[in-house]
Amino acid sequence: MPETRSEQLLSIAQSKKLLKNEYFITEGQIPRKFCFALSGLFRYVYIDKEGNEYTKAIIPENNFISSYSAMIKDTPSYFFIQALEDAEILEINYRDWLSLKKSDPFWDGYLVTQLEKAYCIKEKRERDLLLLDAETRYMDFLEAFPLLENRVRLHMVASYLGIKPESLSRIRKKIMT
């Protein structure tokens, strides 16, 4: 992004810190903001009535973070966005974003680019969950997120892969031997 554009975005952003395990968005909250993660690691997680966690996504730094469909539809978020590490973010109010976007067509193109990137990631994740076995999904995870496994607890990796922690332990043991 050109420096002048970065300055425009920074003019509507607020620098904030989140502590490990703090939520940026909670389930049921109507989101009025999104953020860009300067540092830290986040996950999108569904938690059912029994307390079971289902990790929808793991998002490292240098990415936008939002409950986007809830934000644009002005409806409650279906999931939590949790900081897995202490994090620094640039928080952007959605109304301020809409004003910026309205003032300059550059931002419409920028948004489309970001949404296309997110769509491609989502499409691959859905395909992988439907068509690949657990070991292949784990190998793809390691390739897509090198060194991330050391930053995320293994039960969260298992949840992301759609398997039980015991299954992930067996897969890891098999790979190590």
C-alpha positions in Angstrom: 0.0 0.0 0.0 1.4 3.4 -0.9 2.6 5.5 2.0 -0.1 8.2 1.5 -2.8 5.6 1.6 -1.3 4.1 4.8 -1.4 7.5 6.4 -5.1 7.8 5.5 -5.9 4.5 7.1 -3.8 5.3 10.2 -5.7 8.6 10.6 -8.8 6.6 11.4 -7.1 3.8 13.4 -6.3 3.7 17.1 -3.4 1.7 18.4 -4.4 -0.7 21.2 -2.9 -3.6 23.0 -4.6 -6.9 23.8 -3.4 -9.3 26.4 -3.1 -13.0 25.8 -6.5 -14.7 25.9 -8.4 -11.4 25.7 -11.2 -11.2 23.2 -11.3 -8.7 20.4 -14.9 -9.7 19.5 -17.2 -12.0 21.5 -20.0 -14.2 20.3 -23.2 -12.3 20.4 -21.6 -8.9 20.2 -22.5 -6.7 17.3 -19.1 -5.7 15.9 -18.6 -2.0 15.2 -14.8 -2.3 14.6 -12.2 -4.4 12.9 -8.4 -4.3 13.2 -5.1 -4.9 11.7 -2.8 -7.0 13.8 0.7 -5.5 14.0 1.9 -8.2 16.4 0.4 -11.3 18.1 -1.6 -14.2 17.0 -5.4 -14.6 17.0 -8.0 -17.3 16.5 -11.6 -17.3 15.4 -13.4 -19.8 17.7 -16.9 -21.1 18.1 -17.8 -22.4 21.6 -20.8 -24.6 21.9 -23.1 -24.9 24.9 -21.0 -27.8 26.4 -17.9 -25.6 26.2 -16.3 -27.5 23.2 -14.2 -25.2 21.1 -14.0 -25.3 17.3 -11.2 -23.2 15.8 -12.4 -21.6 12.6 -9.2 -19.8 11.8 -5.8 -18.9 13.1 -4.6 -15.4 12.1 -1.0 -14.3 12.5 0.2 -10.7 12.6 0.0 -8.5 9.5 -3.6 -9.4 8.7 -6.9 -7.8 9.1 -9.2 -9.3 11.8 -12.9 -9.0 11.9 -16.3 -10.7 12.3 -16.9 -9.2 8.8 -20.4 -10.6 7.9 -21.8 -9.6 11.4 -20.2 -6.2 11.1 -21.6 -5.4 7.6 -25.0 -6.8 8.4 -25.1 -5.2 11.9 -25.9 -8.6 13.5 -24.3 -10.5 16.4 -21.1 -12.3 15.8 -21.4 -16.1 15.8 -17.8 -16.5 17.0 -15.2 -15.1 19.3 -11.9 -13.5 18.2 -9.3 -14.3 20.8 -5.7 -13.1 21.2 -3.5 -16.1 21.6 -0.5 -13.9 22.5 -0.1 -10.4 23.8 -0.9 -8.3 20.7 -0.7 -4.8 19.3 -3.5 -3.9 16.9 -4.7 -0.9 14.9 -8.4 -0.7 15.7 -10.7 0.8 13.0 -14.2 1.9 13.6 -16.5 0.6 10.9 -18.3 3.9 10.3 -15.0 5.7 10.0 -13.9 3.1 7.4 -17.1 3.6 5.5 -16.5 7.3 5.4 -12.9 6.8 4.2 -14.1 4.3 1.5 -16.8 6.7 0.3 -14.2 9.5 0.0 -11.8 7.7 -2.3 -12.4 4.8 -4.8 -9.0 3.4 -4.0 -10.4 1.9 -0.8 -13.1 0.0 -2.7 -10.4 -1.7 -4.8 -8.3 -2.3 -1.7 -11.3 -3.9 0.1 -12.0 -6.2 -2.9 -8.3 -7.3 -2.9 -8.5 -8.2 0.8 -11.8 -10.0 0.4 -10.5 -12.0 -2.5 -7.5 -13.1 -0.5 -9.8 -14.1 2.4 -12.2 -15.9 0.1 -9.4 -18.0 -1.4 -8.2 -19.0 2.0 -11.7 -19.9 3.1 -12.4 -21.9 -0.1 -9.1 -23.9 0.4 -9.9 -24.6 4.0 -13.4 -25.9 3.3 -12.0 -28.1 0.5 -9.3 -29.5 2.7 -11.7 -30.3 5.5 -14.0 -32.1 3.1 -11.5 -34.0 1.0 -8.2 -34.5 2.8 -7.3 -36.9 5.6 -6.1 -35.6 8.9 -2.5 -36.3 8.3 -2.5 -34.4 5.0 -4.3 -31.5 6.7 -1.7 -31.4 9.4 1.2 -31.4 6.9 -0.6 -28.6 5.0 -0.9 -26.7 8.2 2.8 -27.0 8.9 3.6 -25.8 5.4 1.1 -22.9 5.4 2.1 -21.7 8.9 5.8 -22.5 9.5 6.8 -22.1 13.1 3.2 -21.4 14.1 2.8 -24.7 15.8 5.2 -23.5 18.5 3.0 -20.5 19.2 -0.4 -22.4 19.4 -1.4 -25.0 22.0 -1.8 -28.4 20.4 -5.5 -28.8 21.3 -6.1 -25.6 19.3 -4.2 -27.0 16.3 -6.3 -30.2 16.6 -9.5 -28.1 16.7 -8.4 -26.2 13.6 -7.7 -29.4 11.8 -11.1 -30.8 12.8 -9.7 -33.7 14.8 -9.3 -34.8 18.5 -6.0 -33.9 20.3 -5.3 -37.6 20.7 -5.4 -38.0 16.9 -3.0 -35.1 16.4 -0.6 -36.7 18.9 -0.7 -40.0 16.9 -0.1 -38.1 13.7 2.8 -36.1 15.2 4.3 -39.3 16.6 4.0 -41.1 13.3 5.7 -38.1 11.4 8.5 -37.9 14.0 9.5 -41.6 13.6 
